[in-house]
Amino acid sequence: REGMSERVLVIDDDPDVLDFVRRGLEVEGFSVRTASDGRSGLAAATAAPPDMVLLDLTLPDVDGYEVLRLLQGGAATSHVPVVLITVANTVEDLVRGLDAGADDYLTKPFAIEELIARVGSVLRRSKSLRELSPLTGLPGNFRIAEVLQQRVAAGIPLGVVHADLDNFKAFNDHYGFMRGDK
């Protein structure tokens, strides 16, 4: 995984699941923290926001849907993708989780290969969305710099045009950023 070290927080009350998931993800280069109940999971996520949360819906203290709601409402965690891991096998339960804002789900029992594939997929999607300019919806500075570095390193010919509006800050200062964005 090219030295990746994304941080994953696993919230599940089953110690066997926590150990299975932690070991499987660590072998793939992920940094993994675990929590065995909703409150400690929320505290861990708020104290040091992870790149992703794997969340069991059935927890001993706080319902997983409530944990998901609180993660999404938190200033430090609202951007963190959440994958549900659950024994829920009804369509209604899964739809409820996705409608509540989960990015994906896994039904227990699951193969570690599926878990790793889903975690990787959600993290890639999340990263690509963060790299878009909220104003234009086009790739932003980080993605542009990444592509330029890749092409220069590979010796691929490229052309670059940088366009800027002179003194646009004065327009924003006078009329406000919302009008400037428009």
C-alpha positions in Angstrom: 0.0 0.0 0.0 2.9 2.4 -0.8 3.5 3.4 2.9 0.0 4.6 3.5 -0.9 5.0 7.2 -4.5 6.1 7.3 -5.9 6.0 10.8 -9.0 3.8 11.3 -11.0 3.8 14.5 -13.0 0.5 15.0 -16.0 0.7 17.4 -17.4 -2.7 18.3 -18.3 -4.5 21.5 -17.0 -7.9 20.4 -13.4 -8.3 21.4 -12.9 -11.0 18.7 -14.1 -8.7 16.0 -11.9 -5.9 17.3 -8.9 -8.1 17.2 -9.7 -9.6 13.8 -10.2 -6.2 12.2 -7.3 -4.6 13.9 -4.8 -7.3 12.9 -6.1 -7.5 9.3 -5.9 -3.7 8.8 -2.5 -3.4 10.5 -1.0 -6.0 8.2 -2.1 -3.7 5.3 -0.4 -0.7 6.8 -3.3 1.0 8.5 -2.9 2.6 12.0 -5.8 1.2 14.0 -7.4 2.3 17.3 -10.3 0.4 18.9 -13.1 1.2 21.3 -15.5 -1.3 22.8 -18.5 1.0 23.3 -20.1 4.1 21.8 -19.0 6.6 24.4 -15.4 5.7 24.3 -15.5 5.5 20.5 -16.9 9.0 20.3 -14.3 10.3 22.8 -11.5 8.7 20.8 -12.8 10.1 17.5 -13.2 13.6 18.9 -9.8 13.6 20.7 -7.9 12.5 17.5 -10.1 12.4 14.5 -9.4 9.3 12.4 -9.4 9.1 8.6 -12.3 6.5 8.9 -14.6 4.9 11.4 -15.8 1.3 11.3 -18.9 1.3 13.5 -20.9 -1.6 14.9 -24.6 -0.8 15.1 -25.2 -2.9 18.2 -23.3 -1.4 21.1 -23.8 -1.8 24.9 -24.2 1.8 25.8 -25.2 3.9 22.8 -27.1 2.8 19.7 -24.8 2.8 16.6 -27.2 5.1 14.7 -26.8 7.6 17.6 -23.0 7.3 17.4 -23.2 8.0 13.7 -25.4 11.0 14.2 -23.1 12.4 16.9 -20.0 11.8 14.7 -21.6 13.7 11.8 -22.7 16.5 14.0 -19.2 17.0 15.6 -17.0 19.8 14.3 -13.9 17.5 14.4 -15.6 14.4 13.0 -18.3 15.6 10.5 -16.0 14.9 7.5 -14.9 11.4 8.7 -16.3 8.6 6.6 -18.1 5.8 8.4 -18.5 2.2 7.4 -21.1 0.2 9.4 -20.2 -3.3 10.4 -23.3 -5.1 11.5 -25.2 -8.4 11.9 -28.2 -6.5 10.6 -29.4 -8.3 7.5 -32.7 -6.7 6.8 -32.9 -4.2 3.9 -34.6 -1.8 6.3 -31.6 -1.8 8.7 -29.1 -1.3 6.0 -31.1 1.5 4.3 -31.6 3.2 7.6 -27.8 3.2 8.2 -27.1 4.6 4.7 -29.8 7.1 4.9 -28.4 8.2 8.3 -25.1 9.1 6.5 -23.0 6.0 6.5 -20.7 5.7 3.5 -20.9 1.9 3.3 -21.6 -1.2 5.3 -20.3 -4.7 5.9 -22.5 -7.6 7.1 -21.0 -9.9 9.8 -19.5 -12.3 9.3 -17.2 -10.9 6.6 -13.9 -11.8 5.0 -10.9 -9.6 5.8 -10.3 -9.2 2.1 -13.7 -7.6 1.7 -13.1 -5.3 4.7 -9.8 -4.1 3.3 -11.3 -3.5 -0.2 -14.3 -1.5 1.3 -12.0 0.5 3.6 -9.7 1.3 0.7 -12.6 2.2 -1.6 -14.2 4.6 0.9 -10.9 6.2 1.8 -10.0 6.8 -1.9 -13.5 8.3 -2.5 -13.2 10.5 0.6 -9.8 11.7 -0.4 -10.8 12.6 -3.9 -13.8 14.6 -2.6 -11.6 16.5 -0.2 -9.3 17.4 -3.1 -12.1 19.1 -5.1 -12.5 22.9 -4.9 -15.8 23.6 -3.1 -16.2 26.6 -5.4 -15.7 25.0 -8.8 -16.0 21.3 -8.2 -12.8 20.9 -10.1 -9.5 19.4 -8.7 -7.9 21.8 -6.3 -4.4 22.8 -5.4 -3.3 19.5 -3.8 -4.5 17.3 -6.7 -3.0 19.7 -9.2 0.4 19.6 -7.4 0.2 15.8 -7.1 -0.4 15.3 -10.9 2.3 17.8 -11.8 4.8 16.0 -9.5 3.9 12.6 -11.0 4.2 13.8 -14.6 7.6 15.6 -14.0 8.9 12.5 -12.2 7.8 10.2 -15.1 9.2 12.6 -17.7 5.8 13.1 -19.3 5.5 16.3 -21.3 3.0 18.8 -20.0 1.8 22.4 -20.3 0.7 24.6 -17.4 -1.4 27.8 -17.6 -2.0 29.8 -14.4 -4.7 32.5 -14.7 -5.5 34.9 -12.0 -7.7 38.0 -11.6 -5.6 41.1 -10.5 -6.9 42.9 -7.4 -9.8 40.5 -6.9 -9.2 40.7 -3.1 -10.4 44.3 -3.2 -13.7 43.2 -4.9 -14.2 40.5 -2.2 -13.4 43.0 0.6 -15.9 45.5 -0.8 -18.8 43.2 -1.9 -18.1 40.1 0.2 -16.9 36.6 -0.6 -20.3 35.3 -1.6 -20.6 37.8 -4.4 -17.0 37.2 -5.3 -17.6 33.5 -5.6 -20.7 34.1 -7.7 
